[in-house]
Amino acid sequence: MHTQRIGPWLDELRATAVLAWPLIIAQVAGILLFTTDVVMMGWLGPSYLAAGTLATGLLHPVFLGGLGTVTATAPMIAQAIGARQSKSVRRTVRQGFWASFVLAAIIVPIILNSERIFLLLGQVPETAALAQTYLNFAVGATLPGLLIVGLRSLLQARGDTAVILWITVAGVLVNALGNYALMFGNFGFPRLELVGAGISTTFVNTVMFLLALAFVVFHRRYKRYMVLVRLWKPDWPRFFDLFRIGLPIGATLMSEVGMFGVAVIMMGWLGTNEVAAHAIALQCAAIAFMVPLGLSQATIVRVGTAFGARNHHGVARAGWTSMGLTLAFMSITCMVFLLAPAALVQIFLDPARPENAESLRLAASYLAIAALFQLVDGAQVSAAASLRGLSDTRVPMLVALVGYWLIGIAIAYIAAFQFGLRGVGIWLGLASGLAFVAIALTLRFAWRDRLGLLMRHQIALQR
């Protein structure tokens, strides 16, 4: 009897692990794209690192807002596969392309006017100008970066996550070589510094999209979906369904990343050393976050497939299995951050250079605080993914807005500037916002039956 009870959970654990491990490695490889930029900007000097951090402080919230919207293709495709609706899969991928073009048309003008935004927010003019230099050339990554999301969703739902992994690894290698050549003038190329980093970012994202598209178009398993046939033909019901589900996801991601973006702005009020230190600590936390983020993508597929098949017990097993795996891993990263902060931050800035001493000291103190929110950061992304698998996105969006902006940013500002805790206070605010969202979303998934989530969103599958 005991074996019969635990057997389905072990099966879910194995299925989640098989689906998730390439996605996890792909996410780690993906963050290395940005980490490579950060490390090499640090080689140019603290002012370049501060400018790059300021640039991504705006680029990431805006871009992730669009990316999150197109991410609605993931639960929609998974639910369609669970319900054995092949036509719905094709419709969703195509409308994901449509949505990408619409969102890129909104995002690109914002990025091209970043310097004005930075100056309005009180940033140092020289840093704002350097940041705009990078963004002028990185903006080309917007459209291919959005277009690839629908293709990734299809590959994930069909279990071909290894393809995503290899495409991402190829992108990391190309980006590293591109940065080395263009930022520092190697291999016969001119030394372009931040301009070179922006060119490399655009080129790499374009190559990754074309590789994914070629696989989906030409591989025999995916030819039947014909994702490019009659691409211009509108499918308005599916298009609006995608935005109905996706806009709250995008708003949720913007709320979280926006909280960290505002933290960069507040660090800028404190000084360049604080911004550089914040960039280092945040990058370490972001690398650790890639594991639960990759796992969460598998969670959307597992929950969404069970939901589409009307398997409510499968929904529960998929959600709680993901939560357990996430908390186990984040417990380890918490200990690493607490025990070895100095060793980690020295990867980014040379401790032998006297001008780096203050940034390194601050970064180590920030990383110690980052250790405290590892568990809640993992819990919130896992719970959010389980709810997205049910197409439940509107209420989680409201929870994120309250947690990240009314709680996280408010506490960060008060602790940093009213209580004089400066950068440490900002990081305490970040941890508070994440904790609130983690608790609220976990409770919502636990109460999914009494809230009617399993029945309310089943209507979407009948469209």
ABEGO torsion letter per residue (X at the ends): XAAAAAAAAAAAAAAAAAAAAAAAAAAAAAAAAAAAAAAAAAAAEAAAAAAAAAAAAAAAAAAAAAAAAAAAAAAAAAAAAAAGBAAAAAAAAAAAAAAAAAAAAAAAAAAAAAAAAAAAAGBBAAAAAAAAAAAAAAAAAAAAAAAAAAAAAAAAAAGBAAAAAAAAAAAAAAAAAAAAAAAAGBGGBBBAEAAAAAAAAAAAAAAAAAAAAAAAAABAAAAAAGAABGAABBBAAAAAAAAAAAAAAAAAAAAAAAAAAAAAAAAAAAEAAAAAAAAAAAAAAAAAAAAAAAAAAAAAAAAAAAAAAGBAAAAAAAAAAAAAAAAAAAAAAAAAAAAAAAAAAAAABBAABAAAAAAAAAAAAAAAAAAAAAAAAAAAAAAAAAAAAAGBAAAAAAAAAAAAAAAAAAAAAAAAAAAGAEAAAAAAAAAAAAAAAAAAAAAAAAAAAAAGAAAAAAAAAAX
